[in-house]
Amino acid sequence: MRQIAILTDSTSDISKDLREQYGLDYLKMAVTVDGKEYPASLDYEQYTPAWIYGEMRKGTRVKTVQVTVEEFTKKFTEYLEKGMDIIYVACSSALSGSYNTGRVVAEELLANYPDAKIACVDARNSSMGEGLLAIEASELVKAGKTLEEVVATLENDRDYYHQWCATETLTYLARAGRVSAGKAFFGNMFGMKPILISNLKGENYAIKKVRGRKTSIDELATELANNIVDPENQTIAVLHADDEEAANMLKEAILAKVKVKGIYTGIIGPIIGASVGPGTVVTYFKGKKLAL
């Protein structure tokens, strides 16, 4: 049986340690800051998180570039030449065009590799919601599942991965076209903190607003406790956009409410960071089937 490579992209926010642990690779996107393009590396080789989030706090517009055809061709070919099949776990197609671009490139490449398979899976989530699905894919491959079995499981399980996110403001999401400008204005009034989820379509959905930072963090922990399934056998994720203090507060709030196997912690990468803005804190976990 052919070996299977699990790929994701810059929106997955998977740390280098986790990528090495689970044998994952990713396709790089890009960001532009003041008109200069930088690779959207999850390891921040060319700049620091403090720098890019600092630019955003100063009002600098950070724009994002999805995975290019050239990047797909290069990375897919790398693994096809090794005699491997590929599963690409992509950022939600409701948020990025990379999933559809990947499918087109895969179809073109497979004409030259008739014995190979490339499956593109729409995670219908982003950041570590996408990342946790890629980790699940890796574990399924290690358990001996076929490519078709892995894809079928992922397409079922993606409906159970929750995102509960608190942003400092909706301004960045509005600029990126993720919420309406009217909702962004309302959400930024009177110290209100928007609470966002990812719905069954993979869209970011502002489900409620609460007043103040501590209240918003408590709300995320409460929603996790209310929705998580089998927490003692599950490792969840807590990420932040240059606000480690808020991430630590969220971890403590979660552990005060529910016992989990473990917590992955990390910083939100440049692509997702450009959309949600500095100060964002978010948790991802597997729970009840999404209701929306």
Contacts in CASP RR format, 6 or more apart in sequence:
PFRMAT RR
TARGET T0000
AUTHOR 0000-0000-0000
METHOD contacts of the structure
MODEL  1
MRQIAILTDSTSDISKDLREQYGLDYLKMAVTVDGKEYPASLDYEQYTPA
WIYGEMRKGTRVKTVQVTVEEFTKKFTEYLEKGMDIIYVACSSALSGSYN
TGRVVAEELLANYPDAKIACVDARNSSMGEGLLAIEASELVKAGKTLEEV
VATLENDRDYYHQWCATETLTYLARAGRVSAGKAFFGNMFGMKPILISNL
KGENYAIKKVRGRKTSIDELATELANNIVDPENQTIAVLHADDEEAANML
KEAILAKVKVKGIYTGIIGPIIGASVGPGTVVTYFKGKKLAL
1 146 0 8 1.000
2 83 0 8 1.000
2 84 0 8 1.000
2 85 0 8 1.000
2 115 0 8 1.000
2 116 0 8 1.000
2 117 0 8 1.000
3 82 0 8 1.000
3 83 0 8 1.000
3 84 0 8 1.000
3 85 0 8 1.000
4 84 0 8 1.000
4 85 0 8 1.000
4 86 0 8 1.000
4 87 0 8 1.000
4 141 0 8 1.000
4 147 0 8 1.000
4 150 0 8 1.000
5 25 0 8 1.000
5 79 0 8 1.000
5 82 0 8 1.000
5 84 0 8 1.000
5 85 0 8 1.000
5 86 0 8 1.000
5 87 0 8 1.000
6 22 0 8 1.000
6 23 0 8 1.000
6 24 0 8 1.000
6 25 0 8 1.000
6 87 0 8 1.000
6 89 0 8 1.000
6 134 0 8 1.000
6 137 0 8 1.000
6 138 0 8 1.000
6 141 0 8 1.000
7 24 0 8 1.000
7 25 0 8 1.000
7 26 0 8 1.000
7 27 0 8 1.000
7 75 0 8 1.000
7 79 0 8 1.000
7 86 0 8 1.000
7 87 0 8 1.000
7 88 0 8 1.000
7 89 0 8 1.000
8 14 0 8 1.000
8 24 0 8 1.000
8 25 0 8 1.000
8 26 0 8 1.000
8 27 0 8 1.000
8 88 0 8 1.000
8 89 0 8 1.000
8 90 0 8 1.000
8 130 0 8 1.000
8 131 0 8 1.000
8 134 0 8 1.000
9 26 0 8 1.000
9 27 0 8 1.000
9 28 0 8 1.000
9 29 0 8 1.000
9 67 0 8 1.000
9 88 0 8 1.000
9 90 0 8 1.000
9 91 0 8 1.000
9 98 0 8 1.000
9 130 0 8 1.000
10 26 0 8 1.000
10 27 0 8 1.000
10 28 0 8 1.000
10 29 0 8 1.000
10 40 0 8 1.000
10 41 0 8 1.000
10 42 0 8 1.000
10 67 0 8 1.000
10 269 0 8 1.000
10 270 0 8 1.000
10 271 0 8 1.000
11 29 0 8 1.000
11 91 0 8 1.000
11 95 0 8 1.000
11 96 0 8 1.000
11 98 0 8 1.000
11 126 0 8 1.000
11 127 0 8 1.000
11 130 0 8 1.000
11 271 0 8 1.000
11 272 0 8 1.000
12 26 0 8 1.000
12 42 0 8 1.000
12 89 0 8 1.000
12 91 0 8 1.000
12 126 0 8 1.000
12 127 0 8 1.000
12 128 0 8 1.000
12 129 0 8 1.000
12 130 0 8 1.000
12 131 0 8 1.000
12 134 0 8 1.000
13 42 0 8 1.000
13 127 0 8 1.000
13 128 0 8 1.000
13 130 0 8 1.000
13 131 0 8 1.000
13 239 0 8 1.000
13 266 0 8 1.000
13 267 0 8 1.000
13 268 0 8 1.000
13 269 0 8 1.000
13 272 0 8 1.000
14 24 0 8 1.000
14 26 0 8 1.000
14 42 0 8 1.000
14 128 0 8 1.000
14 131 0 8 1.000
14 134 0 8 1.000
14 135 0 8 1.000
15 42 0 8 1.000
15 264 0 8 1.000
15 266 0 8 1.000
16 42 0 8 1.000
16 43 0 8 1.000
18 24 0 8 1.000
18 135 0 8 1.000
18 264 0 8 1.000
19 25 0 8 1.000
19 26 0 8 1.000
19 42 0 8 1.000
22 134 0 8 1.000
22 135 0 8 1.000
22 138 0 8 1.000
22 139 0 8 1.000
23 138 0 8 1.000
24 134 0 8 1.000
24 135 0 8 1.000
24 138 0 8 1.000
25 75 0 8 1.000
25 79 0 8 1.000
26 42 0 8 1.000
27 67 0 8 1.000
27 71 0 8 1.000
27 72 0 8 1.000
27 75 0 8 1.000
27 88 0 8 1.000
27 98 0 8 1.000
28 39 0 8 1.000
28 40 0 8 1.000
28 41 0 8 1.000
28 67 0 8 1.000
28 71 0 8 1.000
29 40 0 8 1.000
29 64 0 8 1.000
29 65 0 8 1.000
29 66 0 8 1.000
29 67 0 8 1.000
29 98 0 8 1.000
29 271 0 8 1.000
30 37 0 8 1.000
30 38 0 8 1.000
30 39 0 8 1.000
30 40 0 8 1.000
30 64 0 8 1.000
30 65 0 8 1.000
31 37 0 8 1.000
31 38 0 8 1.000
31 40 0 8 1.000
31 52 0 8 1.000
31 62 0 8 1.000
31 63 0 8 1.000
31 64 0 8 1.000
31 65 0 8 1.000
31 270 0 8 1.000
31 271 0 8 1.000
31 274 0 8 1.000
32 38 0 8 1.000
32 62 0 8 1.000
32 63 0 8 1.000
32 64 0 8 1.000
32 65 0 8 1.000
33 52 0 8 1.000
33 55 0 8 1.000
33 60 0 8 1.000
33 62 0 8 1.000
34 55 0 8 1.000
34 60 0 8 1.000
37 65 0 8 1.000
38 46 0 8 1.000
38 47 0 8 1.000
38 270 0 8 1.000
39 45 0 8 1.000
39 46 0 8 1.000
40 64 0 8 1.000
40 65 0 8 1.000
40 269 0 8 1.000
40 270 0 8 1.000
40 271 0 8 1.000
41 270 0 8 1.000
42 269 0 8 1.000
44 269 0 8 1.000
44 270 0 8 1.000
49 242 0 8 1.000
49 267 0 8 1.000
49 269 0 8 1.000
50 242 0 8 1.000
52 62 0 8 1.000
52 270 0 8 1.000
53 241 0 8 1.000
53 242 0 8 1.000
53 273 0 8 1.000
53 277 0 8 1.000
53 278 0 8 1.000
53 279 0 8 1.000
54 242 0 8 1.000
54 278 0 8 1.000
55 62 0 8 1.000
56 62 0 8 1.000
56 172 0 8 1.000
56 273 0 8 1.000
56 274 0 8 1.000
56 277 0 8 1.000
56 278 0 8 1.000
57 278 0 8 1.000
61 175 0 8 1.000
62 270 0 8 1.000
62 273 0 8 1.000
62 274 0 8 1.000
63 274 0 8 1.000
64 176 0 8 1.000
64 270 0 8 1.000
64 271 0 8 1.000
64 274 0 8 1.000
64 275 0 8 1.000
66 96 0 8 1.000
66 97 0 8 1.000
66 98 0 8 1.000
66 101 0 8 1.000
67 98 0 8 1.000
67 101 0 8 1.000
67 102 0 8 1.000
68 101 0 8 1.000
69 101 0 8 1.000
69 104 0 8 1.000
69 105 0 8 1.000
72 101 0 8 1.000
72 102 0 8 1.000
72 105 0 8 1.000
72 106 0 8 1.000
73 105 0 8 1.000
73 109 0 8 1.000
76 86 0 8 1.000
76 88 0 8 1.000
76 105 0 8 1.000
76 106 0 8 1.000
76 109 0 8 1.000
76 118 0 8 1.000
77 109 0 8 1.000
79 86 0 8 1.000
80 86 0 8 1.000
80 109 0 8 1.000
80 113 0 8 1.000
80 116 0 8 1.000
80 118 0 8 1.000
83 116 0 8 1.000
84 116 0 8 1.000
85 116 0 8 1.000
85 117 0 8 1.000
85 118 0 8 1.000
85 119 0 8 1.000
85 147 0 8 1.000
86 106 0 8 1.000
86 116 0 8 1.000
86 117 0 8 1.000
86 118 0 8 1.000
86 119 0 8 1.000
87 118 0 8 1.000
87 119 0 8 1.000
87 121 0 8 1.000
87 137 0 8 1.000
87 141 0 8 1.000
87 147 0 8 1.000
87 150 0 8 1.000
87 151 0 8 1.000
87 154 0 8 1.000
88 102 0 8 1.000
88 106 0 8 1.000
88 118 0 8 1.000
88 119 0 8 1.000
88 120 0 8 1.000
88 121 0 8 1.000
89 121 0 8 1.000
89 123 0 8 1.000
89 130 0 8 1.000
89 131 0 8 1.000
89 133 0 8 1.000
89 134 0 8 1.000
89 137 0 8 1.000
89 154 0 8 1.000
90 96 0 8 1.000
90 98 0 8 1.000
90 99 0 8 1.000
90 102 0 8 1.000
90 120 0 8 1.000
90 121 0 8 1.000
90 122 0 8 1.000
90 123 0 8 1.000
90 130 0 8 1.000
91 97 0 8 1.000
91 98 0 8 1.000
91 99 0 8 1.000
91 123 0 8 1.000
91 125 0 8 1.000
91 126 0 8 1.000
91 130 0 8 1.000
92 99 0 8 1.000
92 122 0 8 1.000
92 123 0 8 1.000
92 124 0 8 1.000
92 125 0 8 1.000
92 126 0 8 1.000
92 130 0 8 1.000
92 198 0 8 1.000
92 202 0 8 1.000
92 203 0 8 1.000
93 99 0 8 1.000
93 100 0 8 1.000
93 122 0 8 1.000
93 124 0 8 1.000
93 202 0 8 1.000
94 124 0 8 1.000
94 201 0 8 1.000
94 202 0 8 1.000
94 203 0 8 1.000
95 126 0 8 1.000
95 178 0 8 1.000
95 202 0 8 1.000
95 203 0 8 1.000
95 204 0 8 1.000
95 275 0 8 1.000
96 126 0 8 1.000
99 120 0 8 1.000
99 122 0 8 1.000
102 120 0 8 1.000
103 120 0 8 1.000
106 118 0 8 1.000
106 120 0 8 1.000
109 118 0 8 1.000
110 116 0 8 1.000
110 117 0 8 1.000
110 118 0 8 1.000
117 147 0 8 1.000
119 147 0 8 1.000
119 150 0 8 1.000
119 151 0 8 1.000
121 133 0 8 1.000
121 137 0 8 1.000
121 151 0 8 1.000
121 154 0 8 1.000
121 155 0 8 1.000
121 158 0 8 1.000
122 158 0 8 1.000
123 129 0 8 1.000
123 130 0 8 1.000
123 131 0 8 1.000
123 133 0 8 1.000
123 134 0 8 1.000
123 158 0 8 1.000
123 161 0 8 1.000
124 158 0 8 1.000
124 159 0 8 1.000
124 198 0 8 1.000
124 200 0 8 1.000
124 201 0 8 1.000
124 202 0 8 1.000
125 133 0 8 1.000
125 158 0 8 1.000
125 161 0 8 1.000
125 163 0 8 1.000
125 198 0 8 1.000
125 202 0 8 1.000
125 284 0 8 1.000
126 163 0 8 1.000
126 198 0 8 1.000
126 272 0 8 1.000
127 163 0 8 1.000
127 239 0 8 1.000
127 268 0 8 1.000
127 269 0 8 1.000
127 272 0 8 1.000
127 282 0 8 1.000
127 284 0 8 1.000
128 237 0 8 1.000
128 239 0 8 1.000
128 264 0 8 1.000
128 282 0 8 1.000
128 284 0 8 1.000
129 161 0 8 1.000
129 163 0 8 1.000
129 198 0 8 1.000
129 237 0 8 1.000
129 284 0 8 1.000
131 237 0 8 1.000
131 284 0 8 1.000
132 161 0 8 1.000
132 237 0 8 1.000
132 284 0 8 1.000
132 285 0 8 1.000
132 286 0 8 1.000
133 154 0 8 1.000
133 157 0 8 1.000
133 158 0 8 1.000
133 161 0 8 1.000
136 153 0 8 1.000
136 154 0 8 1.000
136 157 0 8 1.000
137 150 0 8 1.000
137 154 0 8 1.000
140 149 0 8 1.000
140 150 0 8 1.000
140 153 0 8 1.000
140 154 0 8 1.000
141 150 0 8 1.000
145 153 0 8 1.000
157 286 0 8 1.000
159 200 0 8 1.000
159 289 0 8 1.000
159 290 0 8 1.000
160 229 0 8 1.000
160 286 0 8 1.000
160 287 0 8 1.000
160 288 0 8 1.000
160 289 0 8 1.000
160 290 0 8 1.000
161 198 0 8 1.000
161 284 0 8 1.000
161 285 0 8 1.000
161 286 0 8 1.000
161 287 0 8 1.000
162 197 0 8 1.000
162 198 0 8 1.000
162 223 0 8 1.000
162 224 0 8 1.000
162 227 0 8 1.000
162 228 0 8 1.000
162 284 0 8 1.000
162 285 0 8 1.000
162 286 0 8 1.000
162 287 0 8 1.000
162 290 0 8 1.000
163 196 0 8 1.000
163 197 0 8 1.000
163 198 0 8 1.000
163 204 0 8 1.000
163 282 0 8 1.000
163 283 0 8 1.000
163 284 0 8 1.000
164 195 0 8 1.000
164 196 0 8 1.000
164 197 0 8 1.000
164 219 0 8 1.000
164 220 0 8 1.000
164 223 0 8 1.000
164 224 0 8 1.000
164 282 0 8 1.000
164 283 0 8 1.000
165 195 0 8 1.000
165 196 0 8 1.000
165 197 0 8 1.000
165 204 0 8 1.000
165 220 0 8 1.000
165 276 0 8 1.000
165 280 0 8 1.000
165 281 0 8 1.000
165 282 0 8 1.000
165 283 0 8 1.000
166 193 0 8 1.000
166 194 0 8 1.000
166 195 0 8 1.000
166 196 0 8 1.000
166 213 0 8 1.000
166 216 0 8 1.000
166 217 0 8 1.000
166 219 0 8 1.000
166 220 0 8 1.000
166 280 0 8 1.000
166 281 0 8 1.000
166 282 0 8 1.000
167 173 0 8 1.000
167 193 0 8 1.000
167 194 0 8 1.000
167 196 0 8 1.000
167 276 0 8 1.000
167 277 0 8 1.000
167 279 0 8 1.000
167 280 0 8 1.000
168 193 0 8 1.000
168 277 0 8 1.000
168 278 0 8 1.000
168 279 0 8 1.000
168 280 0 8 1.000
169 184 0 8 1.000
169 187 0 8 1.000
169 188 0 8 1.000
169 194 0 8 1.000
169 277 0 8 1.000
170 179 0 8 1.000
170 183 0 8 1.000
170 184 0 8 1.000
170 187 0 8 1.000
170 188 0 8 1.000
170 194 0 8 1.000
170 206 0 8 1.000
171 184 0 8 1.000
171 188 0 8 1.000
171 277 0 8 1.000
172 273 0 8 1.000
172 274 0 8 1.000
172 275 0 8 1.000
172 276 0 8 1.000
172 277 0 8 1.000
173 179 0 8 1.000
173 184 0 8 1.000
173 196 0 8 1.000
173 204 0 8 1.000
173 275 0 8 1.000
173 276 0 8 1.000
174 180 0 8 1.000
174 181 0 8 1.000
174 182 0 8 1.000
174 183 0 8 1.000
174 184 0 8 1.000
176 274 0 8 1.000
176 275 0 8 1.000
178 204 0 8 1.000
178 275 0 8 1.000
179 204 0 8 1.000
179 206 0 8 1.000
183 206 0 8 1.000
186 192 0 8 1.000
186 209 0 8 1.000
187 194 0 8 1.000
187 206 0 8 1.000
187 209 0 8 1.000
190 211 0 8 1.000
191 211 0 8 1.000
191 212 0 8 1.000
192 209 0 8 1.000
192 210 0 8 1.000
192 211 0 8 1.000
192 212 0 8 1.000
193 209 0 8 1.000
193 210 0 8 1.000
193 211 0 8 1.000
193 212 0 8 1.000
193 213 0 8 1.000
193 215 0 8 1.000
193 216 0 8 1.000
194 206 0 8 1.000
194 208 0 8 1.000
194 209 0 8 1.000
195 206 0 8 1.000
195 207 0 8 1.000
195 208 0 8 1.000
195 209 0 8 1.000
195 210 0 8 1.000
195 216 0 8 1.000
195 219 0 8 1.000
195 220 0 8 1.000
195 223 0 8 1.000
196 204 0 8 1.000
196 205 0 8 1.000
196 206 0 8 1.000
196 207 0 8 1.000
197 204 0 8 1.000
197 205 0 8 1.000
197 207 0 8 1.000
197 290 0 8 1.000
197 292 0 8 1.000
198 204 0 8 1.000
198 205 0 8 1.000
198 290 0 8 1.000
199 205 0 8 1.000
199 290 0 8 1.000
199 292 0 8 1.000
200 290 0 8 1.000
200 292 0 8 1.000
205 292 0 8 1.000
208 219 0 8 1.000
210 216 0 8 1.000
210 219 0 8 1.000
213 246 0 8 1.000
214 249 0 8 1.000
217 246 0 8 1.000
217 249 0 8 1.000
217 250 0 8 1.000
217 253 0 8 1.000
217 281 0 8 1.000
218 253 0 8 1.000
220 250 0 8 1.000
220 253 0 8 1.000
220 254 0 8 1.000
220 281 0 8 1.000
220 282 0 8 1.000
220 283 0 8 1.000
221 250 0 8 1.000
221 253 0 8 1.000
221 254 0 8 1.000
221 256 0 8 1.000
221 257 0 8 1.000
221 283 0 8 1.000
222 257 0 8 1.000
224 236 0 8 1.000
224 254 0 8 1.000
224 257 0 8 1.000
224 258 0 8 1.000
224 283 0 8 1.000
224 285 0 8 1.000
225 254 0 8 1.000
225 257 0 8 1.000
225 258 0 8 1.000
227 285 0 8 1.000
227 287 0 8 1.000
227 288 0 8 1.000
228 234 0 8 1.000
228 236 0 8 1.000
228 258 0 8 1.000
228 260 0 8 1.000
228 285 0 8 1.000
228 286 0 8 1.000
228 287 0 8 1.000
229 286 0 8 1.000
229 287 0 8 1.000
229 288 0 8 1.000
230 286 0 8 1.000
231 258 0 8 1.000
231 259 0 8 1.000
231 260 0 8 1.000
231 261 0 8 1.000
231 285 0 8 1.000
232 259 0 8 1.000
232 260 0 8 1.000
232 261 0 8 1.000
233 261 0 8 1.000
234 260 0 8 1.000
234 261 0 8 1.000
234 262 0 8 1.000
234 285 0 8 1.000
234 286 0 8 1.000
235 260 0 8 1.000
235 261 0 8 1.000
235 262 0 8 1.000
235 263 0 8 1.000
235 264 0 8 1.000
236 254 0 8 1.000
236 260 0 8 1.000
236 262 0 8 1.000
236 263 0 8 1.000
236 264 0 8 1.000
236 283 0 8 1.000
236 284 0 8 1.000
236 285 0 8 1.000
237 263 0 8 1.000
237 264 0 8 1.000
237 265 0 8 1.000
237 266 0 8 1.000
237 283 0 8 1.000
237 284 0 8 1.000
237 285 0 8 1.000
238 247 0 8 1.000
238 250 0 8 1.000
238 251 0 8 1.000
238 254 0 8 1.000
238 263 0 8 1.000
238 264 0 8 1.000
238 265 0 8 1.000
238 266 0 8 1.000
238 281 0 8 1.000
238 282 0 8 1.000
238 283 0 8 1.000
239 247 0 8 1.000
239 265 0 8 1.000
239 266 0 8 1.000
239 267 0 8 1.000
239 268 0 8 1.000
239 281 0 8 1.000
239 282 0 8 1.000
239 283 0 8 1.000
239 284 0 8 1.000
240 246 0 8 1.000
240 247 0 8 1.000
240 266 0 8 1.000
240 267 0 8 1.000
240 268 0 8 1.000
240 279 0 8 1.000
240 280 0 8 1.000
240 281 0 8 1.000
240 282 0 8 1.000
241 267 0 8 1.000
241 268 0 8 1.000
241 273 0 8 1.000
241 276 0 8 1.000
241 277 0 8 1.000
241 278 0 8 1.000
241 279 0 8 1.000
241 280 0 8 1.000
241 281 0 8 1.000
242 267 0 8 1.000
242 278 0 8 1.000
242 279 0 8 1.000
243 278 0 8 1.000
243 279 0 8 1.000
243 280 0 8 1.000
243 281 0 8 1.000
246 279 0 8 1.000
246 281 0 8 1.000
247 265 0 8 1.000
247 266 0 8 1.000
247 281 0 8 1.000
249 281 0 8 1.000
250 281 0 8 1.000
250 283 0 8 1.000
251 263 0 8 1.000
251 265 0 8 1.000
254 260 0 8 1.000
254 263 0 8 1.000
254 283 0 8 1.000
255 263 0 8 1.000
260 285 0 8 1.000
268 276 0 8 1.000
268 280 0 8 1.000
268 282 0 8 1.000
273 280 0 8 1.000
276 282 0 8 1.000
END
